[in-house]
Amino acid sequence: MISSVLQYLVENPYLLGVTVLLTVFILALSVLFSGPKPAKNPFCPKHVRPVGHLVSDQKERDRVLKQRFKADKVPENLDTVIIGSGIGGLSVGVLLARAGKKVLVLEQHDQAGGCCHTFHDKGFEFDTGVHYIGKMEPHDDDRVLMDQVTGGRVEYPRMDEAYDIVAMGDPHQEKVRKYPFLSDEKKLKENLIRCFPKEKDAIESFFKLLRESRNFFEGYFVLKLLPKWLARLLISTGLFNIVFKSYAKFGRITLKKVLEGLTEDEELKGTLSYIFGDYGVVPSRCPFGLHTIVMRHYFSGAYYIRGGPSEVPFQMVQVIEELGGRVLVNAPVSEIIMNSGRAVGVKVQKGDSQVEIYAENIVTDAGVSNTFLRMLPKEVATKSSLYPLINKLGESLSYMTVFIGLNGTKEELGIQAHNCWSFTRPDLEQAFQDYISMPLDKVRDAEVPMMFVSFPSAKDPTWHDRNPDKSTCLLITLSKYSWFQQWEEGRIKHRGEDYEDLKTIIGKKMLQHCIKLYPNIEGKVEYFDVGTPLSNKYYLGFQHGEMYGLDHNMQRFLPEPAIQLRAKTDIPGLYLTGQDIMSAGLTGALFGGLLCASELLHRNLYNDLQALKKELKKSS
């Protein structure tokens, strides 16, 4: 009997590999979780409360989101200091606090929330970084986790079925072709075939590849959970690739190569590539698996946030404080304090002096580059295995944002609860490269070749209760930090006429482009302002105003960088959270927080999340 089984395994090496892998995996888990005693499970159905009245009084919101740093506000006996109050930082803070830990979150800006913050100016309310989210059905992983960290106090109104509109063509010179992307995979495919009838086979093949690569992130995620030695062993033996086929295959082929193998139709290739702005990497440098994950993220629906994105940190900060922690702003961390090779505290710049704060663990949501190039002592940072990755991967692109305040309701202005991705040419990558490689003197006269258009006011059903007869529009395009670098030493709002002139010229070209797409807004503009890479640097703390931290190129998703970019660093006492250890966007930062809290609490919170989902399904 035994000899027959052994003979069968020898004749079927695939099963042999899987058997070995499972054995090693089980042994690894026993090693992984045989260390310190796991902390309390932070998840519980009782944490979710009914959504209450939306707080719209700005003073009341500021009392939560704008608590200025003072030394006497710092809680005693801290377990963890968290640098940065983006979703990655706040989610770790909530999960640790739920498990009984005392946390302090420090934010360099004047309000908490990172890219979720909103601002008010001259009677208009603007979001800054979250324009839509997916996977918000009641039993989606993302929704269950968001409910746990916000106390379930946030609602997510669904956007239009056509959540993204791809607009191809220069609106100043030709009739724009519009291709709606629908939150229904079958309908989307059928609509694309109607738009490109000669490309039916190519479109069907593309959607087949989307389904085949849908588990790409599972492999990437597991590499961050396994001990490094085990992850490298499984990769080197090829066993990892046997189990996580999608990761192995679609992490090594670019989006551009996949599309070139399917069709010669440039407009179809451009249309299927349109969402690359959501991760900031052109098709020739992007792994197809990443593109798949982002595109499929909205197939079951695209959502916004009732009350605007700042509602998320508004609720999370309150949860942290209810559990004895604090979230303090105007608290720039100038240095991570080391003692005998361990991170033990931080120095907060307070005027001309510094305040030292100590804790058992230090978590940074400030990004790998900021942390290792500017916060850690150089002699410590350069010895870390993470240090070479900063140059190896590079930083993501920066961007410009035009903030537009409009007189009129969404009905009067003809705007809807969707986004529009406008491209003047179907060869998106070449158009982008031509633009981004321009010298500064050419940029002034150039048309912006690609632009993201969002109408936050049309996405939030409560908007007009707070802002009657007013609407807002955001226009975003990728940009280059070096175009504005000569003004980087200037103070915010005092960088001089030449700087104001340059950003206004680019911003007005974008506005005119938008008016061609949405003609009813012409003559309705009451507010106009432009944010540049220098604005992003000032408000978000990224050195070159980068959009998504480390670049999301092919290299980043290969096994070794994936193994290195994890929550627990090789510097004792120092942990990473946020998008740099997962991926761009709110969801990536949120699950980066889950990974970080898992390390600090010595328990697999992903498994705890799945157990909670099962419990919720039973009770419903």
N, C-alpha and C positions, 0 to 999 in steps of 0.2 A: 504493500500500500504506500509506504513512505517513498520507496524508490520510484513508484509511478508518479507521485506528486513532484519529486525532484526532476524527473525526466521531462515532465510537462512544463515546469518552469524554465528548464534549459532550452526547450524548444520554443518558448514564448518569452523572450527577454524583456518584452514590455511589462508583462506581469511580474517578472522577477524584479525589475527596476522599481515598480510601484510598491512591491512588498518590502524591499529594502528601504525605500523612502519612508513608508509609513512607520516601519520599525524605528528608524532613526528619528523621525519626527516625534513619535511618542516618547522616546528616551529624552529628546531635547526638551519637550514640554515639562517632563518631570524635573529636569535640571533647572529649567527656566523658572518654575514656580515652587522650587524647593528651597528658595532663599528666604528672605525676610517674610514674616507673616503678612498675608494680604490684608490691606486695610478694609474698612467698611465699604460695602457696595454703595456707590453714590446714586444708583438708579432706584426709583420707586414710583409706582403709579400715583401715589398720594402727592408727589411733588407737583403734579399738573393741576392747576386750578382753573376755574372758568374765566374766560376773557372778560375783563371789566371795562369800565368807562375809559375812553381814550383821553389821556391827559394832554390838553392842548395849550394850557397856560405855560408860556415860555419860562417864566420865573420859576415855576414849580419843576419844570424839566431841568432847568439849569442847576437847581439845588441838588439834583442827582448826578448829572453828567459833568458839572463844572466845579467840583470840590477841589479848591486849590491846595497844593501841598503845604503843610506846616509840620515841623518835627513832632509837635505834641499831638498830631492826629494819627501818628503811626501806632498801630496796635502793639502791645507787648507780646513777647514770647512767640515771635513769628516762626512758622514752619517754612513758608515759601514767599520769596519776593518775585514778582512777575514784572518784567520790563516790557511795556507796551500793552495797550488796551484794545487792540484789534480783536476780532473774533477768536483768533488763536489764543490770545492771552486771557480774555474773559472766560472762554469755555474751560480752560484749565482751572482758572480761579473758582468757578462755580463747582466743578467736579471735585476739586480738593476740599472746598468748604463743605460740600454735601457729605464728604467722608470724615468730617470732623477736624480738618486742618485749618490753621489760622493763616490767612493769606493777605498780602498787600500787593495791589496792582499799581504801577507807576506809569503815567502817561506824560510824554514831553509836550504835547499840544495842550490847548486850553480847554479841550473837552474830550471825554472818553468816547471810544467807538472805532478808532482807526478809519478804515474806508466806509464804515457804516454811519459816520457822522453826517449830519445835515447842518446847513447854516441858513440864516435869515439876513436879508439885506433889502432895504427899501421896500418892505412889504411883500417880498417874495421868499419862498422856502425852496431850497435846492438840496437834492441829494448829491453825493460825490463819487460813490464807488460801487454801490449795489444797484443794478438796473433791472435784474430779473433773476429768479432762482427756480430750480426744478426740484422734482422728487418731494413735493409737499403734500402728497396724499396721506391720509391719517396713519397708515401702517408702513410707510416708507421709512427706511433707516434714518434718512436725513431729517424727516419730520419728527420722528420719535425722539431723536437726540436734541433737536432744537427745542422741543417742548420741555425736555428735562432741564436744559440750561436756562431757559427763559421762564420756567414755571408754568408753561403753557399759556402765557398771557398775551401772546402775539398771534394775530390772524394774518393769513396769506391769501388775499384776493386773487382769483385766477385772471390772467390776462386774456386777450382775444385768442381764439383758436389759431389764427394766423399771428403767432407771437413775434416772428421775424419776417420782414419783407426785404428781399434782396433786390436792389434797384441797379440795373446795369445800363451804363451809358452816361455820357456827359449831358446833364440837363440843359446846359447853355447852347448845345449844338445839335441835339437829336432827341427823338422821343425815347424816353427811358423805358426799358423792359423790366417789368416787375414780376418776381417769383416769390409767392408766399410760402413760408415754411409753417406747416400745420402740426399741432400737437396730437397727431394721430399718424402712426408710421404708415399704415396702409393708404390713407388719404393722401399723405405727402408723396408717396411713391407714385400713385396714380396721377396726381396733379403734375408732377415733374415729367411724366411720360406724355401727358397732354401738351405740355410746353415744348418738349423735345421729342416729338414722335419718332424721328429717325434714330434716336438713341435709346430705344426701349431696352435692348439687351444690355447696354452699358449701365443703365440705371438699375436694372434688376440685379446685375452682378455687384454693383456698389452696395445695394442694400443687403445682399447676401453676405458680403464682407463685413458690413456693420454688425450683423447678427453673429458672425463667426468670431469677431474680435471684441464682443461685448464684455468678456471677462478679463480683459487686458489688465485692469487695475488690481485684480485679485493677486496676481503674482507679484506685482509691485508692492502691494500692501504687506504681503507675507514676508518679503525680504526685510522689512523694517521691524517685524515682530520676532523673527527667529534670532537666536544668538549669532553674532557675526561669523564665528568659526563654522557653525552648522550651515549657514546660508552659503558661505564660500565653498564648503565641501559639496553641497548639493549642486551648485552651479558647475564646479569643476568636473564632477562625475557625469554631468548631463542628466541626472535624475530630476532636477528641478524642471527642466524643459519638458520632460515627459508628462509631468502632472499639470504644469501651467503652460500649456501649449500656446494659448492666446498671447500671453506675455512674451514668450520666446519668439514667436513669429512676427507679431505686429509692433514690437518694440525696435525692430531692426530694419524696417522698411518705411520709407517716407510716404507722406500723403501724396506728394508729387509723383512718385514712382507708381503708386497704385493707380492714380488717375490716368497717367500716361499709358498704362497697360489696358485701360478700359475704353478710352475714347480719344479722338483727335479734335473734338469740338471744344474750342477754347471757352466759349460761354458756359457750357455745361461744367467744365472743369472749374471755372471761376465760381459758379453758383454753388457747387458742392464743397468748395473750399472756404466759403464766405466767413465762417465763424472763427477763423484763425485769430481774429482780433481778441477773442475771449481768452486766449493764452499767449498771444504776442509773438508767435513764431511763424515765419513764412513756410509754405508747403514743402520746399526742398530741404528744410531743416527740422521738420516736425515728424515725430513717429506717428504712423497711422493709428496706432492704438489710442494715443492721447486724443486725436481728433474724433475718433469714434465715441469715446467717453463723453466728451463735451457735447457733441451733436445729439447723442441719445439722451442726454440729461433732461432735455425738454420734450421728448416724445410723448410723455404722459401728461404734459401740461407745463406751462410757464406761469410763474406767480410773482406777485409783488408783496409789499409789506404794508399792512394797514397802519396809517400814521407816518409812513416813511421809514427808511432803513434805521434811523436813530432809535426807533422803538425797540429794536433788538438789544442794543447796549443799555438803554433805559431800564429794561426789565432785568437784564443780567446783573447790572450793578446793584440793584435793589436786593437780588437774591444773595449776592456776596455779603452785603452789609447786614442782612437779616441773620446771617450765620457768623457774624463777628469779624468779618474782614473789612477792608477799605479799598476804594479806588480813588486815587488822588491824581490831579492833573497839574500842569506847569511843573513837572517833576522830571527834568531831563537827567538821565543817568550818564555821568561822565566817565565812570570806571567801574569795572567789576573787581571787587576786592578779593585777593588771593591770600591764602595762609597755608604754608607747607604743601603747596601744589593743589589745594582745594579751593573752589569758589565758595566764599563764606558771606559775602555781602555786596553792597553797591554804594557808590558815592553819588549823591544827588546834588546837582549844582543849584545853589540857592543864592542868587546875587553874586557877590564876590567870594562867598564861602561855600563849603561843601558839607553836606550832612551824611554821615555814615550810618547805614542800616544793615543789620546782620540777620541772617536766617540760615536754617539748615540747608535749604536748597535755593538755587537761583534759576529761574526760568526766563528765557528771552524770546519775545515775540517781535524783536526788532530786526530780524533777518540775520542770516549767516554773515553777510558782508559787514554790516554795522557792528555786529558783536565781535567778530574776530579782527577787524581792521581798526576799530575805534574804541571799543570798550575794554577789551582784555589787554593786559600788559603784553607788549610785543614778544617778549621772551617766552611767554606762555602760549600765545596764539600760534606762533610759527612752529611749535612742536606738535601741534594737533594734526591729525590726519585730515581734518576738514579744511585746513588752511589752503592747501594746493587746489582744492576744488573751486575756490573763488575765482581764480584765473582760468582754470580749466573749463568751467561751465560759462563764466561770464555773467553779466547782469542782463536783465530783461530790458526791453525798449521803454522809453519814456513816452509821454503823450501830452496833448494839449486839450483843454476843455473850454468850450464856449458856453457860458451860462446866460440864458435868455428868459426874461420875464415878459409875459404877453397879457394884453388886456382881452378878456373874453373867455367864455366857457369852451370846453372841448367840442361841443356841438357847433358853436359859432365858428370855431377855428378849423373844423374839419380834421381834428387829430384824434387818434385812437389809442387803445391800450396795447400798443405793439412797439417794436423797435424797427428801425429801417437801417440796413447796411447798404450804403451807396458807393458804387465803384464806377469811375469814369471809363475804365477799360476792363475787358474780361480777363486779360492777362495780369491778374492781381499782383503777383509777385514782382514781375518786371516793372509794373507801374510804381509799386512801392519802392523798389530799389532805385529807380530813376529819381524819385522824389527825395528819398532819404540821403542820397549821395550828393545832392546839390550843395554848392557853397552858399554861404549866407546871402550874398548879393543877388543870387538867382531865386532864392526862396520867396522874396518879396513879390515877385511877379508871377510865380507859379500858381496854378490851380491845385488844390488839394485833391489827390487822386482817389482817396477813400475816406469815408466818414461814417461814424455811428450816430444815429439820431434817436433820441429817447424823449418821451413826454411823460415825466413822472406824475404830473397832475392828472393825466388821463388814466393812470394805472391804479390810483388809490381812490376807492369809492367815497372816502371821507374827506378828500382834498377840498372840495368846494364848501364844505361846512366850515373849514378853517380859513379858507381863502376864497371867498365868493367873488365870482366874475374875474378871476385871475387864473393864468395857466403858466406852466414852465416848460422849457425845452432845453435839453443838453445836446451839444454836438462835440464829438470826440474824434481825434485823429492821432495816429502815431507820430512821434516827433523825435528830434535829436537834441540831446542835452547841449552839445557843443555850439549849436546855433545861438544859445542864450548864455553861454559860459562867461562871457566878458562882463556880465552884470551880476555874477554870483555873490560878490562881496557886498552888494548894495542891500539896504534894508527893505523889507517887504513894503510895498506901496511907495517906495522912494528910490526907485532904480533909474529914474531919469527919463527924459523924453524919447530918446532913441529906442529904449526897451519898450516903452508904452506904444510907440509908433509901430514897431515890428509886430508885436502881438496883436494889435488892433487891425493891422492890414490882413494878417492871416485869418483872424477871427471874423472879419467882415466878409472875406471871400467864402468862408464856411457858411455864414448866415445867408448870403445870396444863393448859394447852392441849395440850402435847405428851403428857401422860399420858392425855388423852382419846383421842388418836390411837394411842398405844401403851400400853395399860393394864397390860401385864406389868411395866413399869418402876416402877409405883407401889410405894412402900416399899423400893425398891432404891437410892435416891439416897444416896451416901456423901459426895460432893463437890459443892459448888455455888459458883460465882463468876460475876460479871457484869463484862464489859468495856464501857465507854462510849466515846463519841467522844473523851473526854480520854485514855482508855487508848490508843486508836489513835494519837493525837497523840504520846504519850510513846514508844510502842514503834516506830512506823513513821515518825515525823518529819513527818507531814502537819499543816499548821497548824491545820486545823479537823477533823481526824480523818477526812478524806474517804476514800472507799473506792477510787475509780478515778482519782485525779488530776484532770485537766481533765474537765469534763462531756462526756458522749457524746451530746450533743443534735444536732439537724439541722444547726445551724450548723457544727459541728466537721467534718462530712464533706463540706461544700461545697468546691469547687475551691480557693479562695484560702486558707482555713485549712489544707486538706490540703497545699498547696504549702509553706506557711510552717512547719508542724510537721514538720520533717525533722531528720536527724541533725546536719548541718553548720549551725551558726548563722551569723548575720551578724557575730558577734564572733570575730575570728581566734583560732584555738587552742582554741575552746570547742565542744564537741559534746554532743548530747543522745542518750540511749538510753532504753529502757523503754517503758511503755505510753503515755506522752504523745505519742510520735511514731507509734504504731500504734493499738493499742486495748487494752481492759482484759483482764486475765487473764494466765495464765502464757504462753500462746501469743503474745498480743500483745506482751508484754514481751520474749519470746525473739526474735521477728522484729524488734522494735525494736533489739535488740542486733546482729542480722545487718546491718541498715541502717547502724548506726553503724560497725561494723567495716569495712563496705564502703567508707565514706568515708575512714576512716583508713588503710586498706591500698591505696586507689586501685585497687580491682578489684571487679567485680560478683560478690559472693559468692552471690547467688541463682543465677546461671548456674553457678557452681562447685558449688553444692549439687545442681543438676539433673544435672550431669555425674557427680557422685559416685553419685547414685541409679542412673544407667544402668550405671555400673561395677559396683555392688553387684548389680544384677539379672542382669548377665551372669555374674558369679562364682557366683551362687546357682543 
